[in-house]
Amino acid sequence: MENRRKTMRVPVASIAHITPQGLEKSMDVMIRDLSTSGMGCYVDHVCQKGDMMMTKIKLDLPGENAGVISALLLGQVVWVKELNEEGRYAVGLEFREMEKQYPDLYAHLQEMEQQSTLK
């Protein structure tokens, strides 16, 4: 499978709350990786490529500028892969407004992406 990502994903183990656009009910999902342009996560429900998801994340970031950062980002599902487990899916979301809406989070993730490429 060709890697078409624009940025390096950084492994993250955290929980996010996603709400499909147009619905009120949010669901907890496990974040597997995060970058300045997107997020990989595991979900317990079917998603379709193109679905829009309001994504609320709260991260306790390590490093020089450590601290807790919260963000509410609109993401679009760009890929879905059914896992071997019944009713579990790996999903990729693309974010387009992180740099403008959450510059501190964007800068921190950009720094982590650069550190990952040096390893």
N, C-alpha and C positions, 0 to 999 in steps of 0.2 A: 504494500500500500504506500503510495507516494505521500510524503510529508509536505503539506501545502501551508503550514503555519508560517506566519510572518514573523513571529517572535518565539523565543524559547520559553517553554512552560517550566514553572518551578513547582516541584512537589510540595503540596500543602495538605495537611490532614486537619480539616475543619468542617463545620456544618454551615450550610447556607439555607435560606428560606426562599423558595421560588414560588411565584404565583403566575400561572398562565394568564396572558393578557386577556382582559375581559371577564375574568373570574375573580371571586373574592377569597376563595380558599387557597391558603399557601401550604406548601409541603416542605418538610425538612429533607435535604439531600446532603450526601457526603461529597465534599470537594476532594478531588484527587490531585489536581494541579491548577495553577493559575498563572496568568501572564497579563501584560498590559493590554492585550487584545482579546483575551478569552479565558474560558474556564472549562475544565473537564470535571464531570461529576457523575455520581451513581444515583439513579432514581428508581422508584418502585412503581412507576406508571409509564404507560406508552406515551412517547412524544413523537412528533412528526418534524422532519426537516422543514424549516421555515417558521415554526411556532415561535412566538415572541414570549419571553419570560421576564417578569420583573424579579430581579435577583437581589436579595438583601444578604450582604456578607458582613461579618464582624471578625476581624483578624487581630491576633496578638502578635505583632511583628517583631522579630528579633533584629539584632544588629545595632549599628551606630545610632540610628534614629528610632529606637525601639518604642513601642507603644501600641495602644489599641486603636484601630481605624475601622470605622463603619462606613459602608457604602450601599447605596440603592441604585442598581444599574439595570438598564434594559438590555437584555441579551437575546440573540436570535439563535435558535437551534440550527447548527450547521451539519451535524452528523449524529446518528443514533446507531448503537450496536447492541443487539440483544446478547445478554450474558447467558452462561450455562444454567444459572440459577433461575428458577421459575419466577417470572414477573420482574426481573431486574434488568436494567439497561445502563449502559455507559453512554453519556451524552456530552457533546461538545457545544458550548455556547460561545458566540462571538459578541464582544462588547465594542461599541464604536465611540462612546463619549467619555471614557474614563479619564483621559488626560484633562479634558475641560472641566468635568464635574468634580473630580477627586484628584487634584494634582499631587497631593502628598502620597496617596496610595499608588498612583501611577509612577512617581519618582522612586518610591521604595521598590516596587516590583521591577522597574527598569534596572535598578542597581542589582537586584537578585538575579535577573536574567543575565546580566553581564558577568556576574560572578560564576554562574552555571556554565557559561561558555568557556571560561578559563580553566575549568577543571578537566 
